[in-house]
Amino acid sequence: MKMKWTSAPYLVWMTVFIAVPLLMIAVFAFTTNDNTFTIRNIQDVGQYANIFLRSIWLSVIATAICLVVSYPVAFILSRMEKHKQATMLMVVMLPMWMNFLLRTYAWMTLLGNNGVINYLLGLVGLGPYKLINTSGAVVLGMVYNYLPFMILPLYSVMVKIDKSVIEAANDLGCNSLSTIFRVVVPLSLPGITSGITMVFVPAISTFIISRMLGGGSNLLIGDLIEMQFLGNSYNPHLGAAISLVLMVIILVIMTVMNQFSPDDQVLI
């Protein structure tokens, strides 16, 4: 009985802020302005297939870059001495102390046609290049903002891998590359899947980054949803349908990803 009472606040929180909003999205997605049932809203989502594909593609690229960059960083952090790990983790988290909007706005200054990067390139006789309002700028913004979300799960798993396991692999004839791919990578799979989830989900639904760094030519799903609720083309029913389809896509992708994550991973 005591356990039921202690869990009551969490149940209320989940009901009010998770279950009820999801139910409202489902109701709006399958109704019209006069509250009649319809599947037209879901059918209309098909006309935005190119935006869905662009969002998925850019999110996959950003997630892959985050994984490639974060993996060696997390491994190096996990092998450091304990007192150095705390300092380096603080350095990794330091950008997160700044407002998300300000961090993204800073990249507008750096990538602008008359920005810092083009100015530096001009000093050596290069450019100016169109860096802002491109797909590359959107991916760069995603990578910069979500990189810590990849590093931390990887680090939390790698730090539990006993150094003696790596030493044993070396003693048995594995070189550094073999040790990474045959020992460290299998043991760090839970961190990889967690990191991919924590980066991919916010990346595919972002709208601030695509608006500020991508311009109007790089519309993503998040921008499309915002337009249905706050833009001139106000249509909350279509916006709810797009949100519902996006949730289904994310659930499918995450379900597939979870198949590659061992349930009973033992970190020796």
Secondary structure, 3 states (H helix, E strand, C coil): CHHHHHHHHHHHHHHHHHHHHHHHHHHHHCECCCCCECCHHHHHHHHHHHHHHHHHHHHHHHHHHHHHHHHHHHHHHHHCCHHHHHHHHHHHHHHHHCCHHHHHHHHHHHHCCCCHHHHHHHHCCCCCCCCCCCHHHHHHHHHHHHHHHHHHHHHHHHCCCCHHHHHHHHHCCCCHHHHHHHHHHHHCHHHHHHHHHHHHHHHHCCCHHHHHHHHHHCCCHHHHHHHHHHCCCCCHHHHHHHHHHHHHHHHHHHHHHHCCCCCCCCCC
